[in-house]
Amino acid sequence: MNPATLATTLSTSRYYGAKSHPIDTVEVIATGEAAGGRWLVARTPDGLYQMLVDDTDETLPDVLGNPEVATALGAAIAEGRPAGGGTLHAVGDHPDGGADGVREPGELAGAVMPRGLRGRRIAGEQSNTSLVFGDGAEDSLMVKYFRKLQPGVNPDVELLAGLSRVGCPNIAPLRGWVTVDIDGWEFTTAMVQDFARGATDGWELALEYAAEGRPFTAEARELGAAVRRVHADLSTAFDTATTGIDEVRGHLTERLGELVGDVPLIGDYRDAALAVYDGLDTTATTPVQRVHGDLHLGQVLRTDAGWLLIDFEGEPARPLGERRQPDSPLKDLAGVIRSFDYAAHFHAQSDSTAPGPEDPAAWARDCVDAFLDGYGTDNTPLLEAYRLDKALYEVAYEANNRPDWLDIPLSAVKRLTGIN
């Protein structure tokens, strides 16, 4: 395979995370036969990426989303022999220690995924590739292939395995996952879970309500209750602890410094943000536990049975070990709260012809109040600090990617710091 051609395929793919830094070549560090093509892991300056290419085509297209290839990949998992010579694990296994004993090829044939299902790709996903499988009448399972790989346990698998074991009702249960060994390091390459049929994306649902100026408070309240249940189940499935507010303040201050270094504009708000962080009661402590880590309205699904939380991978750009550390549940709440603000102002900011809420700020505020009521908490100074941290991160993102949208997070930063 031509490394330069492979680099072109990768750098133009939706899942490649460093499109602003073109690559001329890649190093293939692992490869193997797979249904419909050649499975490989490519090393780039941005990290390791999992690919499945058609090596009979000189352009080396990535064919993971091809329906025929998807069906064949599903069949391989059903036989317990996943792509790349990987090892298939079931939920009864331990994500941080492999199986109870060594899994032999084919040992879990039919146990994680039934035979005879047909696959297709889910459109719209960016950082990973998800395939849905069904019997022709209805879809029942989803296989997510992690594109950017890091050695160790993937939090998406780890957290879903724990939540599945305790019977959490607000997730799509995990069935199993795939690992591969590369030079003595174990990587999680895929996972299998139930497919949420008929679900609506939370972000799209909020935009629909906002477009018509309809209150989203009932949905927000139910979502708050769902997030509370997931947090409670995570605290059952994994260890919990407490940490000093002074340590939290230190992390927030450190992150602020990083953001100022990346986006000088944020320096204009540095002193005001530090005043908010310095105002926290540093003699107190706060509980920490495993959390979602990147929760927003695009990471939840509305079904007839209620809300489901998805994509427990955390912030993909952060090191895997960091994403597996306990954190404050307030971080998740802040992410959802900031989503309400974006949904409220989306129609005024975009090219949408819908009028949106008459008073976007009031619409968002009502959502926040209902969400916190459903969760069972108040808007504390510590939550305000996490909301500010999230808004500052959004300022950095918008400054680098969508400067026309800067006013949404900047307005929040000014509001949270008391700047007129």
Phi, psi and omega in degrees: 000139181280116182301326180292320178294319178297322178296321178296315178302314183292312186292341178260004180276149183299328186276350181287127192267005183226053184296338179283354178236088183302148178241144181262335183205165177223163175247123177276117184257349177204144180205157180188163178288145177211162180301122175085002180168204180245124177277141179203162172239123183252133176268129178229170175300337180270356181126195183262138180231136176270133181222158170226108187245154173274100184278004172270351178254125185296343177276354177051056179291147174280123188247017184300329181271358178296130184303318180294319178294318179302315180298318180292322177296319177298320179297322179295319177295318179301329179273001179077020182229071186291166182303148177077013182067027183286171178256130178268133180239151176253166185300333178291346177282174183248115183303329183268005180212016180075201183275168171282086190099170183275127177282128177269150176306130179085355184299323182260025180305123178079353184275321181269324184216127180290158179282160170084013180270150177255145186243156174207158181274144172275126181283152169100342183286147185256297192277339178230179177234121181247136179243135179256140183235141178206177183263010182102332178268316178205151178280145184227333184229157175229136174246120177258125174261121178282122183278310179269121187253141170227145180293143179114184183282127176285128182302329179301315178289313184301311183288319179294324177297315178295316179293324178293321181294328180267003175075034179300128183277354188250032174222165168271112189304144177280140175257321182181181180206168184238135174236153173229150177258124178233111179054040177085359178252137179264131179239139172273120184254336183200162173216155181241130178215166177297148178263131180277095182290141176069017182279151177246133178299132184298323179295314180296323179294317179297320178296323179297315178295315183296323181302324182265000182070020181277143177298138178253015190293321180296316178294319181297321180294317178295323178296318177301318179295322179294316179297321178299316180296319179297316178298319179297318180290326175295323179289338175279319185282335185226165181294151175237165180202183172232155177221155180285144177298332178297325177290319177300315179301321179299317179295316180296319180294319178297316179295322177300317178299320178296318181294320178298321178295326181280320185228099183306332179306324183294337177301334178295339184246007185300308184297320180294321178292318178299325178297322177295314181294320180291342179280355179289151179282095185283359175273350184266171175237167179216145180289145173230151183197180172290136181228174178298309174097341179209048189276132173202180186294339176281356180250019177227151179235139176259121177242174177299332182271351181135198183270141173240140173264138182230172173055070181273023184287342186081191180285109187302333183285343182272152179303144184300318180300323178292321181291340181269000181279148174300149181212174179283135173303337180297335177299318178294318180299318181298322179297317179293318180300318178294328177297321178300320180296317178295317180297322181296324185259359186301313188290327177287331185273331186265188178273011182299142177271352178289144183291327185077180181297145178298321177233091184303320181297319179292321178300314180295318181298320178296321177298315181298314180300317180292318180299313180292326176297316178295324179286330180091039179217167177257170178275084186280164175303324179292320176296320177301321180294319177293324177296320178295316178302316180294318180295322178294320176300319179295324176300316179297317180297311183294324179298326182271338188236319184221073184302335179293343182261003185302329186297330182295303179289329179297320177298322178293318178300315179297319181293316184286337179260356179079016178279130180279000000 
